[in-house]
Amino acid sequence: MSAVDDQSLSTITEACHYGTLALQVPTPQLLCGRSKETLTLIEAYQKVLQNKDGALSKTVIVVHGQSGSGKTSLVDELRDPVDASHGYFCAGKFFQPSGGVSSQEPHSAIMAAFSDLCDLVLQSLDFDNDRRIEIQQALGADAKLLVKAVSNLSPFLDGDSQLGGIDTKNESALAKFKVACKTFLRAMSSTTHPIVLFIDDIQWMDEGSRQLIDAILHDDEMRNFVLILAYRDEEADSAVDMFRGFREKNSIVDIAMTNLDAGAVHEMVSALLGSSSEAIGVLSDLAVSKTLGNPFHVIKFMETIQREGLLLFDVDKSSWIFDIDQIKREMMVSNTLMKLLSRRIQHLDRAMQEVLKIASLLGYCFSGDMLVQVASVALEEKHTKTTATELVQSFLAQAITEGFIERTKVGYQFSHDKLQASFQAMIAPSDAGRLHCHIGNQFVFCTQDEDYMCHAAIHLNSAREYIQGKIPNDRLGRINLEADDKLTSINLEAAKRCRDKSAFVNAASFLRYGLKLLNGDEQNKWTRNFDLAFEMTETLAKMELIIGNLDACKEINAEVLRRSKSTEMKISSLVIDVEVRMAGNEMEETITAAKRALKKLGVIMPRRATVIRGWSGYYVGSASLDDLTF
């Protein structure tokens, strides 16, 4: 969008007192200088509308750029054209992992978009019972595989279908799940209702989602469908790898969101201040030098100088006034967004800073109740429990007013992940362990959250040195967290939860960390706590097999087999021994492993097959078992 309309310009001014006007930032401000990108996006969608039954009826659009470049705002510009053409615009977003491990459900962003799509279909004016039956028949048996993952699918199904679900703990089940998702998209789309599926921040997607998106990318039967994927260039390795093979055989609409030039920044600043005077041009030039033309950074720069009294609104003159030299002096060190945000954060009450630091550790999205529980305990040293709780609630409300935090349907989230990073950067290393310990202890006993043990493990792992060396029993905890065995058990429970929701990579990470705790005394771990060590090792072998780390699986499984004390213990590892060789297409080794497994289980196999005379009088040939092939 190369120009900002009059309505957008008029949204800036609403104040009655000198210097109190706060900048208002409507979405169009983020799209200044984006006319080319907007046109490319809309034209790509229009091609799908014009080729409903042809080869161009499916389009893949990739939007990428730095954090804060306006990727999401750009894609949102497509909502109105899609609505006008009776299409369905559905969206989902991945979130940044907390503590290096993602606690979000596998396929979470994609399933959120699917649920959004179900709502849109149900709300369409031409939806009736005939259409419902048509969708139900198109889904067929695949409906049972999706009903637990897609929250709003049940209105399209009959009672029997709603009893289903899928156990995605192996490659075969996952393959069926991917097929079901593609069937779902085909069933929901139609010539009169094209689908636009927008998945944001795919740089943070889980492995299962990567495979599912790859399957959708390569589905040649998809029609009347636009897939839009957005990612950050600075964290693009996994996303780029996914597209590399696809680009060789298919065309992708590539939209690169680069930093704005000086003209676009001037347009944005002029729109924010409602003026395009020569003085505003000087201020916009300074904004370019401080932000390098990143749209989000420009807005935060303008908000910062306004909040610090360097940019004031004169009601009598109905204009903004500022001293450019003073701004240069005061903002000399603020060359990055992080520094700009830090300046703004430093003006907050110390206790409020502490609360928002804790919120940043809880994650980009977090529960208000959990924040109140953890932060109120952290403040109890200076306040009573009741007063501390009231303070936290007050700070949370203030953070929303200040623009640091936003409300969501299920809780709260930071206005931008850079804000979350700013608060995390303020946490001193000496304080990090204490805060992680407070959070981890709360999650240990927070059974309302089905992923509570995963969150507990993430934070307690980060607080291990603090727990071990400073407070063997944190006053929040009702268990002795000093013992590595207990922390190992928490990691095992977290791994099981991840395994049950098919987050196999995360499960393996928890298991490796738990075993690392036990491996401090390699021999003693098998005598002091054999059951725990065995279960951790056996489960890790299974996870390494599922995620394709075959060499690691072989090594770990050999340890399991060596430590097994009974035939029952050996059975699982013997099966894994066969499966890992099959997965590596080692057929001879697979046969050898199968024979070895049978031998260990005490199954006696004859060296030669029994000679049997057939009814026709012919003999069935005999052969050595070693010569048999499968």
HELIX and SHEET records of a PDB file:
HELIX    1   1 ASP A    6  SER A   10  1                                   5    
HELIX    2   2 THR A   27  LEU A   31  5                                   5    
HELIX    3   3 SER A   35  GLN A   50  1                                  16    
HELIX    4   4 ALA A   55  SER A   57  5                                   3    
HELIX    5   5 LYS A   71  ASP A   76  1                                   6    
HELIX    6   6 ARG A   79  ALA A   84  1                                   6    
HELIX    7   7 SER A  108  GLN A  123  1                                  16    
HELIX    8   8 ASN A  129  LEU A  139  1                                  11    
HELIX    9   9 GLY A  140  ASP A  142  5                                   3    
HELIX   10  10 ALA A  143  LEU A  146  1                                   4    
HELIX   11  11 SER A  154  PHE A  156  5                                   3    
HELIX   12  12 SER A  161  LEU A  163  5                                   3    
HELIX   13  13 GLU A  171  MET A  188  1                                  18    
HELIX   14  14 ILE A  202  TRP A  204  5                                   3    
HELIX   15  15 GLU A  207  LEU A  217  1                                  11    
HELIX   16  16 ASP A  233  GLU A  235  5                                   3    
HELIX   17  17 ASP A  237  LYS A  249  1                                  13    
HELIX   18  18 ALA A  262  LEU A  273  1                                  12    
HELIX   19  19 GLU A  278  THR A  291  1                                  14    
HELIX   20  20 PRO A  295  ARG A  307  1                                  13    
HELIX   21  21 ILE A  324  GLU A  330  1                                   7    
HELIX   22  22 LEU A  337  GLN A  346  1                                  10    
HELIX   23  23 ARG A  350  LEU A  362  1                                  13    
HELIX   24  24 GLY A  368  LEU A  379  1                                  12    
HELIX   25  25 LYS A  385  GLU A  402  1                                  18    
HELIX   26  26 ASP A  417  ALA A  425  1                                   9    
HELIX   27  27 PRO A  429  VAL A  444  1                                  16    
HELIX   28  28 TYR A  452  SER A  462  1                                  11    
HELIX   29  29 ARG A  464  GLY A  469  1                                   6    
HELIX   30  30 ASP A  484  ASP A  500  1                                  17    
HELIX   31  31 PHE A  504  LEU A  518  1                                  15    
HELIX   32  32 ASN A  519  ASP A  521  5                                   3    
HELIX   33  33 LYS A  525  ARG A  528  1                                   4    
HELIX   34  34 PHE A  530  ILE A  546  1                                  17    
HELIX   35  35 LEU A  550  ARG A  563  1                                  14    
HELIX   36  36 THR A  567  ALA A  583  1                                  17    
HELIX   37  37 MET A  587  LYS A  600  1                                  14    
HELIX   38  38 LEU A  625  ASP A  627  5                                   3    
SHEET    1   A 5 TYR A  88  LYS A  93  0                                        
SHEET    2   A 5 ILE A 195  ASP A 200  1                                        
SHEET    3   A 5 PHE A 225  ARG A 232  1                                        
SHEET    4   A 5 LYS A  58  GLY A  65  1                                        
SHEET    5   A 5 VAL A 253  MET A 257  1                                        
SHEET    1   B 2 LEU A 311  ASP A 314  0                                        
SHEET    2   B 2 SER A 319  PHE A 322 -1                                        
SHEET    1   C 3 CYS A 365  PHE A 366  0                                        
SHEET    2   C 3 TYR A 412  PHE A 414 -1                                        
SHEET    3   C 3 ILE A 405  ARG A 407 -1                                        
END                                                                             
